Amino acid sequence: MSVVVVASIIPKAGQEDAVREALLAAVPKVHAEPGCELYSLHEGDGRFWFVEKWESPEALTVHSRGEALAELGGALRGLTEGGSEVHRLTALPAGDPGKGAV
């Protein structure tokens, strides 16, 4: 069963461009990871948001311990307000199957 994650990162004031650059550089690396079905970056409300979908809990675990996130953590050191906020979600599909779940 797929796992959906929403994660947010808050840049420190004045560090928005540096954080955006680091996040954008990480996306292609994560896309290449086994089990990545969706890894999309968004910006809003003073935060950067990732909407993710992994083919399994195991794939998410491998991602969370992988090189791409380790590199990203180093690139973001000192640029953000604390760590990322990560939420693992369970879909409640409704309506049109193609539109009712990520």
C-alpha positions as a printed NumPy array, in Angstrom:
array([[  0.   ,   0.   ,   0.   ],
       [  1.283,   3.473,  -0.9  ],
       [  2.215,   5.963,   1.8  ],
       [  1.417,   9.669,   1.444],
       [  3.469,  12.269,   3.281],
       [  3.144,  16.029,   3.598],
       [  6.216,  17.79 ,   4.952],
       [  7.   ,  21.449,   5.509],
       [ 10.149,  23.454,   6.039],
       [ 10.259,  27.043,   7.313],
       [ 13.174,  29.121,   6.047],
       [ 14.76 ,  31.727,   8.298],
       [ 14.001,  35.298,   7.268],
       [ 16.205,  36.265,   4.347],
       [ 17.146,  32.652,   3.559],
       [ 14.187,  31.839,   1.32 ],
       [ 16.212,  31.796,  -1.916],
       [ 18.969,  29.596,  -0.46 ],
       [ 16.422,  27.139,   0.946],
       [ 14.48 ,  27.057,  -2.342],
       [ 17.709,  26.373,  -4.272],
       [ 18.705,  23.514,  -1.941],
       [ 15.243,  21.942,  -2.104],
       [ 15.046,  22.186,  -5.887],
       [ 18.466,  20.537,  -6.182],
       [ 17.306,  17.613,  -4.03 ],
       [ 14.124,  16.831,  -5.982],
       [ 15.71 ,  15.003,  -8.964],
       [ 17.828,  12.901,  -6.592],
       [ 14.738,  11.838,  -4.655],
       [ 12.821,  11.126,  -7.867],
       [ 15.542,   8.572,  -8.697],
       [ 15.083,   6.707,  -5.406],
       [ 13.386,   3.304,  -5.523],
       [  9.72 ,   3.48 ,  -4.576],
       [  9.25 ,   7.223,  -5.193],
       [  5.846,   7.674,  -6.829],
       [  5.503,  11.423,  -6.18 ],
       [  7.794,  14.032,  -4.658],
       [  6.51 ,  17.515,  -5.435],
       [  7.68 ,  20.817,  -4.002],
       [  5.341,  23.742,  -3.327],
       [  5.681,  27.134,  -1.672],
       [  3.128,  29.044,   0.394],
       [  2.399,  30.68 ,   3.738],
       [  6.092,  31.298,   4.41 ],
       [  6.942,  27.605,   4.075],
       [  8.071,  25.093,   1.533],
       [  5.833,  22.043,   1.29 ],
       [  6.49 ,  18.576,  -0.073],
       [  3.671,  16.283,  -1.116],
       [  5.085,  12.784,  -1.375],
       [  3.864,   9.33 ,  -2.277],
       [  5.933,   6.208,  -1.667],
       [  5.117,   2.718,  -2.891],
       [  5.471,   1.27 ,   0.624],
       [  6.411,   2.116,   4.199],
       [  9.739,   0.405,   3.522],
       [ 10.472,   2.713,   0.566],
       [  9.723,   5.715,   2.785],
       [ 12.089,   4.368,   5.443],
       [ 14.866,   3.926,   2.872],
       [ 14.248,   7.493,   1.639],
       [ 14.352,   8.919,   5.159],
       [ 17.78 ,   7.336,   5.711],
       [ 19.085,   7.969,   2.189],
       [ 21.869,  10.043,   0.738],
       [ 19.592,  12.665,  -0.855],
       [ 18.067,  13.681,   2.481],
       [ 21.434,  13.546,   4.233],
       [ 22.864,  15.931,   1.63 ],
       [ 19.811,  18.157,   1.865],
       [ 20.111,  18.318,   5.643],
       [ 23.681,  19.538,   5.285],
       [ 22.708,  22.112,   2.667],
       [ 19.918,  23.457,   4.893],
       [ 21.978,  23.641,   8.084],
       [ 21.496,  27.089,   9.617],
       [ 18.978,  28.205,   6.978],
       [ 15.715,  26.973,   8.525],
       [ 13.625,  27.47 ,  11.628],
       [ 14.105,  24.082,  13.256],
       [ 13.64 ,  20.815,  11.428],
       [ 11.028,  19.768,   8.965],
       [  7.503,  18.934,  10.05 ],
       [  6.46 ,  15.59 ,   8.568],
       [  2.977,  14.067,   8.51 ],
       [  2.216,  10.559,   7.257],
       [ -1.353,  10.407,   5.935],
       [ -3.936,   7.735,   5.255],
       [ -6.168,   8.319,   2.233],
       [ -9.931,   8.35 ,   2.618],
       [-10.865,   7.966,  -1.07 ],
       [-14.249,   9.328,  -2.05 ],
       [-16.   ,  10.326,  -5.236],
       [-14.122,   9.871,  -8.499],
       [-11.336,   7.29 ,  -7.885],
       [ -8.932,   9.306, -10.055],
       [ -9.558,  12.492,  -8.105],
       [-10.318,  11.264,  -4.609],
       [ -6.818,  10.279,  -3.496],
       [ -3.175,  11.092,  -4.165]])
